[in-house]
Amino acid sequence: MSRATEVFWEDLREDLKDPEFLREYVSSWVRITTTDTIINELDDVRVEAGISKAELARAINADPASLRRLFSATRSNPTLGTLAEIAAALGMRITLEPLDQEGLATTTRPLLDGATADPSGLVSRLGATTLV
């Protein structure tokens, strides 16, 4: 591992001690991964159903270019209403599910408490390389 990478992880470990930074880190991760997962799953359903992006856009009265960007952008941030409309047009609905115990410990508790006893575990759980 390069020295720059080591410094990054050391800095992140230190930054995660700040309750505001920790909450922003976790909430950003939740927002990005949840949105990406829903968009990817909706696009998979669209493809499996043989529905073009233009057809789907017409079904929800949206601009076809907007829908193309939604399904091709890596960091789009659609509204929940838009996602619900797309899901409905594909015969789906968006639902909530409870987190497992690990999710509660590494996502919910840090958001509520503004602290984590295990910054390495938190970063690892949220999909990044384990802190050194």
WOGIMO-V637321 format. One record per run of one state. SS is the DSSP state (@ for helix, = for strand, . for the rest). FROM is the first residue (numbers start at 0). LEN is the number of residues. If there is no record, write none. Layout:
((SS;FROM;LEN) (SS;FROM;LEN))
This chain:
((.;0;2) (@;2;13) (.;15;3) (@;18;31) (.;49;3) (@;52;7) (.;59;4) (@;63;9) (.;72;7) (@;79;10) (.;89;11) (@;100;13) (.;113;5) (@;118;7) (.;125;7))
